[in-house]
């Protein structure tokens, strides 16, 4: 049985995808590049959604799959649900600066 309830795709990711519904107050562990990171989940997170695995400052990049997928619209603490309520997607947009090196 897999003890991890969230998947981190690449070492530089700052979010993980949960593999089941996670209730607020739950302690979970994620495997980040061979290291176990423990998180206190602060909000209910539905299956397939993202959880911050470290603090993410407002206007900072949201990184999943090793790629920038959005920008934080407010500070996001480790363990918080990371979704459309606190990020704006930037994939395929030309009007949002992501800071990605070309």
C-alpha positions in Angstrom: 0.0 0.0 0.0 1.3 3.5 -0.9 1.7 5.7 2.2 1.8 8.8 0.0 -1.5 10.6 -0.6 -0.1 13.1 -3.1 2.2 13.0 -6.0 5.0 15.4 -6.8 6.0 15.1 -10.5 9.4 16.8 -10.6 11.9 17.9 -8.0 11.4 21.6 -8.6 7.6 21.4 -8.2 6.1 23.5 -5.3 2.7 21.7 -5.5 1.6 18.1 -5.3 -1.5 16.4 -6.7 -3.6 14.6 -4.2 -4.6 11.0 -5.0 -7.8 11.0 -2.8 -10.0 13.5 -1.1 -8.0 14.9 1.9 -9.7 16.5 4.9 -8.5 19.7 6.6 -6.3 18.8 9.6 -4.9 15.7 8.0 -1.2 15.0 8.1 0.1 13.7 4.8 3.5 12.7 3.5 4.7 13.3 -0.1 7.8 12.0 -1.8 9.8 14.8 -3.3 12.9 13.6 -5.2 13.4 10.7 -2.7 12.8 12.8 0.4 9.7 12.5 2.5 8.0 15.9 3.1 5.3 16.0 5.8 2.4 18.4 5.4 -0.4 19.5 7.7 -3.3 20.0 5.2 -5.1 23.2 6.1 -8.2 22.9 3.9 -10.3 20.2 2.4 -8.7 19.2 -0.9 -10.6 17.2 -3.5 -9.2 14.3 -5.4 -7.0 15.5 -8.3 -6.5 19.0 -7.0 -3.2 20.5 -5.9 -1.7 21.2 -2.4 1.2 23.5 -1.8 4.2 21.6 -0.5 6.0 24.8 0.5 5.1 28.4 1.1 4.4 30.3 -2.1 4.4 34.1 -2.1 1.9 36.2 -3.9 3.0 36.7 -7.6 5.3 33.7 -7.5 5.2 30.9 -9.9 3.2 27.7 -9.4 5.3 24.8 -10.6 3.9 21.4 -11.5 5.4 18.8 -13.9 8.6 20.9 -13.6 6.8 23.6 -15.5 5.2 27.0 -14.6 1.4 26.4 -14.7 0.3 29.6 -13.0 1.0 32.5 -10.7 -0.1 32.9 -7.1 -2.7 35.6 -6.7 -2.1 35.6 -2.9 0.2 34.1 -0.4 -0.3 30.3 -0.2 1.0 28.4 2.8 2.3 24.9 2.7 -0.6 22.5 3.1 -3.2 24.9 1.5 -5.4 23.9 -1.4 -3.9 25.5 -4.6 -6.5 26.0 -7.3 -8.3 28.8 -9.2 -9.2 30.6 -6.0 -5.5 31.5 -5.4 -3.8 31.2 -8.7 -4.2 32.4 -12.3 -3.2 30.0 -15.0 -0.6 31.2 -17.5 -0.3 28.2 -19.9 -0.9 29.4 -23.4 -1.3 33.1 -22.4 0.8 35.8 -23.8 -0.5 38.5 -21.5 0.9 37.2 -18.2 4.6 37.4 -17.3 5.8 34.1 -15.8 9.5 34.9 -15.4 10.4 31.7 -17.3 13.7 31.9 -19.1 13.4 31.6 -22.8 
